[in-house]
Amino acid sequence: MSHLRSSGRRARGLVAFTVTAASTLAAITAAAGPAAATGHPKSVTTADQPKLGDACTSADLGTRHPFIKTTEVSPTITHFKGWFVTEGTTGNHTVSTTTQTTITVSVGLDGKIEGGFGTEALGKVGASLGLNVKVDYSSTSSESNSVTWNFNRPGYYGVYKGTKKVTGTYGSLNCNRVQQGNGSWALKWIEGPGSGSFTTYTTLEEGAVRCEDKVPANSIMAKAQNLLDCGSAAAKAKHPAGAVAPTAKQTQDRLVQRPAPTSGTSAEQPKATGRSARAALNCESGAYRIDVPGKPLNWSAPLLANDGIRLRQSTIFSAHLDNWRLCNVTQNNGVIEASLWNWGNGGCATIPADIANREQAYLTTANCAEDDLQRFYIYRDVPGSSKVGVQNKYTGSMMGHDRYADGELIRQFSSGRQDGTGTYTMTGV
């Protein structure tokens, strides 16, 4: 049974940009008004299963949780072999089956379910359906293909292994400010942009079924019996004891089946994106530091191409590497989407394409391009506070850091940092 678990010189050749008349984030640094007096209610923890509309706190701005939108359960045969037992050959047989189809656990980009978001999502799937489903990376192809069975009477059998394949879609719960009916503001769990799909399965069962057996409709056993492609008993009796050649139906079924990605791959691997062409940016006039709240360290862009964005302290030698502008800004349901352009090296913040599907992939900068790996959602605290959470559009992961230390890399975390280290402030400079 599976278990639920649940600096340096200023870079030259900066990107040209157009300055807009007003800053979208002006409200972040505005003086606190009566709306801010509502304060921050007690946070809802993961164990409390936050729901749409529940209250959250500023510490939750850098986190997210899944919620399940749709599910579908399909009995599926993963291994199969036709087997004929004649008089005098009854008893225990070990049958080597052949692979009928392969099911691999996946959630969005995380083929190996390395992050907490995927595990939490699959845990919620199992809880909602009352099933014990796989919540870690696994594949039915890793199962032994042999089945040992006691055949106590002659007949034509379908020897099988099967499972309940569970698929569906999920959404993302994110903390963001919401205006109340009376005009005040509060932090609540909202449905964040984007969604994804998942695949998992229950514990495999094995067995043998005959044509004449009465079995429950739409069961795993019924699926195996259907593959048996039962014909007349006389026709089956012409076969010697042992393996029966695949029927035309079995052969056709195997041709249309496509195995899921093997270990180390993902069903939705990001494609490498060329960075040679720079995109024209329409940037806000204001620049910001992305700070750790109440601390002197903030995001600083790298000078070296293969380095990442790190926590650094601003100095007179920072050469604007710690200054960021919001570009190509859009806003939907109170959530800002923008590219983060660095004043010091002229690049845009991005997750490297070749590691984008990894938990804790580092954030860096690259030539600005029309690419969702360079687009970020910004979740904001109530007006009067400059606290924000930052989420990558392509991967869905939240930005954060493992520990507060000079030189610490900014990384992506699928569920964010539950200790609040994914919440930053955007300070105008």
N, C-alpha and C positions, 0 to 999 in steps of 0.2 A: 504494500500500500504506500502511496505517496503521502507526504505530510504537508499541510498548509503552513507556510512560513510567511504562515504568512510571514647728467650723464654724459653726457657726451655731446658731440657736435650736433648742431641742428641739421637734419637732413635737407638736401637741396632738391629742387624740382618738385615742389609740392603740387598736389592736385588742385587745379583751378576749381573754384566753386562760387555759386551765387548765394548771396546773403538775403534771407527773407526778412520781412519787416518786423516780425514779432516772434518771440521764442515760444515754442509749444510748452516748454516746461516752466513758464513763468510762475505758474501756480505753485510749483514745488517750493520756491524760496519766498513766496508771498508771506506777508505778516499773518500770523494766525488770527483767524476771526472766530465768531461764535461757533462755527461749524466744528472747529477743532476741540471745542470744550466737551464733545461727546466722549473723548478719550478712547482707549483701546480696551475692549472687553477681553476676558480670559480666552486664551488660545484653545482651539480644539485640537487635540493630539491625534496622531495616526490611529491609535487604538480606539478613539471615539468615532472613527469613520466619518470624517467631515462630509457634509452634503451641501449641495447648491444652496446658497443663501445663509449658511451658518456664519457666525462671527469668526474672524481671525484677528491676528495681531500683526504689528509691523515685523516681528521676527519671522512671520510666515511669508513675507513678500518674496523671499528667495526659495520657496519650496513649492511643491505641487504634489497632488495625489490623483490617482486614476478613479474614474467611475465607469461602470460598464453600461454601454448603450444597447447592444444587441448580442444575443448568443444563439448558436445553433448546435445541436447535438446530433451526430450522425454515426450509427453503428458502422464500423469499417473493418474489413478483413485485411490484415497486414501480411499474413503468411498462409499458404494453402497448398494442399496436395490431394489429388484423387487417389484413393487406396481401395483395392479390392481384396476382400477376405473370403477365401473359399473354405469348404468343409475340410477340416483337418489342419487349418492354418490359424485358427482362433488363438487367443491368448495375448500376451503382451508383445507389442511391436514398437520399436522406436522409428519414427517416420521423419525423414529430413524434408521439410517443406521448402517451397520456393517463395521469394518475396512477391507479394501481390501489390502492395503499395507501401510507401514510407511516409510516416508522419514525424515532423520535427517541431519541437516547441519553439515558438518565436513570439516576440512582442515588439512590433514596430521595427526599429533598426537593430535591436539587441538580440541577435541570433542566439547568443549564449546566456541571455538573461543575467548579465553581470550586475545590473543596477537594481536598486531597491524598487524603482517604479514598476518594472516588469514583474518582479516577484509579488508585489502588492496587488497589481492588476490581476494576476492569475489566482491569487488567493481569494480575491473578491469574486472571481468567476466561479470557483469551486463552492464558495459559501452560498452564492445566489442560486446555484443549481442543486446544491446538496450532494455534490460529487467530490471524490478525492481525485484531483487532477494534478498533473505534473507541474511544479512551479519552478523547477530548475531546467537548465538546458539539457535535453535528452532527445533521443530519436529511437523509433521502433526498429531501425536498422541495426542497432546495437544489441538487440535481443537474440538469443539463440534461436535457430530455426528448427530445432528438433522438438518433436512432441512424442512422449511415451504414453501409450494408451492401451488399456485392456479391451481387446475386441472379443466379446464373449459370444458372438454369433456371426455367421457368414453374412456378407452383404457388401454393397458398394458404399464407401464412406468418403466424406469430405473431411480431411484432417486439417485443422485450422488454428491460427492464433488471430485474435481480433481485439478491438478496443472501441471505446466511444470517442470519436474525434470531436473536439469542441472548438468551434471557431466563433468569431464575432468581432465587434468593434468597441473601442473605448474612447473616452474623452478625458480631458485634463481639467482638474480643479486647481485654480490659482487664486491667490489672495490679491485683492485690488480694492481701491476705494470706490464706493458706490454712494451716489447722492440719494438721500431719503426723500420721502414725500413732503416733509416739512422744510426741505432745503438744507438740512444738516448732512454731514458726511460720516460714513462709517466704513470700516474694513470688513469685507465679506468674501467668502469663497464664491467665485464666479466660474463659469465655463470658459476656460482659456481657449485661445485660437488653436485650430488644428485638432486632429484625431488620428487614430491608427487602428490597425487590426491585430488580432492575436490568434494563435493556434496552440492547442495543447491536447492532451488525451488522458484517459483514465488507465488504470492498471490493466495490462493485457490479460485476457483469458484464453484458454486453449481447450480444445475438445475435438470430438468427432461426431458427425451427424450423417444419418442415412437418408435416402430419398423418401422412405415411408414414414419417417419420424414426424410427429406433430410438434411444431415449435411455435413460440410466440411470434406474432407478426412484427416486423421491423426490429428484430433482435439481432445480436451478433450471430447467433446460431442460424437464424433465417437467412442472413446474408451469405453465410457459408453454404447453406443448402442450395441457394440460388446459383452459386458458382459451380455446384456439383453438376448442374445441367442434366438432370435426371432423364434417362431414356427408359427403354423397356428392360426388364430384368434379364430377358434372353440375350439382349445385346451386350449387357454388362458381363454376363456369364462367360462370354467368349474370351474375356481377358484372363490371363493367369493371375495367380495371387501376387499382390504387391502393387507397385505404382501403376497408375492409369495415365495414359498420355493426356496432355491438356486438351480440353475441348476447344472448338472454334471460339466459343464465347469467352473462355478464360484467356486465350491468346489475344483476342481483341481487347479485352479489359486491360491486360498488361501493357498493350501498346499505347493506350491513351493515358495511362498513369504516368506521372512525372514525379520522381523523388524530390523531396524538399532539399534545401541546401545542406551540404555536409558540414561537419564541425569546422568552425573557424570562419564560416561565411555567413552572410545574411541575405534574407530574401529581398532586401531593399538596400543593397550596398550603394553608398554615395558614389557618384561618378566623379572622376578627377576633372577639375575645371581649369581651363587655361587662364592664366593670370597676366598674359602679355598685354592685353588691351585694358586701359584704364577707363572706368565709367565716369561720365560727367555727373557731378553731384550737386544737388540743391541743398545747401547746408544752412542751419540756423546760425544767426549772428553770434549768439552766446557760446562760450566754451565752458566745460565743466571738468572738475576732478571727480573721480569715482572713488570715494573714500570709504574706509572702514569706520563705522560710526564711533565718534568719540576718540579716535586713534589717529596718529599722524601718517600712517601708511595708506597709499592709494594705488590704483592701477597705473602702471607705467609701461608704455610700449617698448618693444625691444629695438636695439640698434642692429643686432645681428639677425640675418634672415631666418636662421633655424632656431632662434630663441622664442620664448613665449612672453606674454604679458605677465608682469610680476608686480607684487606689492613693493613699493618704494616710497621713500620720504621725499617730498618736494623740496628742492633747493634752488639756488640761483643758477645752478649748473644743469638743471633738468632739461633745458632747451625745449620746453613745451611737450616733452614725451609723456607728461602726465596730464595733458590737456586734451579733451575730447569734444568733438562737435557732433550734433545729431543731424543726419542728412537724409534726404528723400523721406521725410517724415509723413506717416499716415496715422490715423487714429480710428479705432473701431470699438464701440462700447466701452470707452474710457481707457482702453489699452493702447499705448503708443507702440508703433512699429517704426524702426529707424535703423540706418547704418551708423556705426560709430567710427568717425573719421578722426585719426590722430594728427594733431597739429605739428608734432615734432618730426614724424617720419613719413607723413603723407599717405599712410596705408589705412586700410579698414580692418577693424577687428573681425576675426574669422576663426572657425574651427578647421584645422587642416583636413582636407577631403579624405586622405588615406587613413585617418584614424577617427573619423567622425562618428563611427558606430561603437566606439569604445567608451566605457565608463571612465571618467576622470581624464579624458583627452584634454590637452591644454589649449588655452586660448592664445592666439597670436595675431599678427597683422599681415596683410598681403595687399597687392595692388587691388584697388577697388574695382569691383565687377558686379554685374547684375546676377547675384547668386544668393540663394536663401541661406547658405552657410555664413553670409555676412550680414544677415538681417536679424534683428533682435527685438523681442517684445520687452517693454518696460512697464512693470507694475508699480503703482505709486501709493504712498501713504496718503492720509487725509490732508487737505490743504493746510499749510502752515508747517508741514514736516517735509524734509527733503529725502526721506528714506525711500529706496526703490529695491525691486528685485529684477534681475535681468535673465531672460530666457532666449536661447537660440531658436530661430524659427525652424530650421531644417531638422535638427535632432530632437527638439522639444525639451532638452535638458536645461537646467538652471545653472547659472554661473556661481562659483563659490571658491573657497580655499580651505585646505586641510587644517592649517594652523596659522596663527597670526605671527608672522616673522618676516623680516626684511629679505627680499628675494624669493618669497614663496610664489609659486605659479598660480595663476587663476585657471581653474579647471571647470569642466562640466560634470554635473551630477544629475542623474536621471530623475531623482526625487528632490533634488536640492539638498541643502545642508540643514538638517532638522534642528541643529543647535543654534541657528540664527546667523551662522557665518556666511550665509548667502545673501544677507541683507546689507545694502550699501547706502551711502548718501551721495547725491549729486550736488556738488557745491559749485556755484557759479564763480568764475575767475575773470 
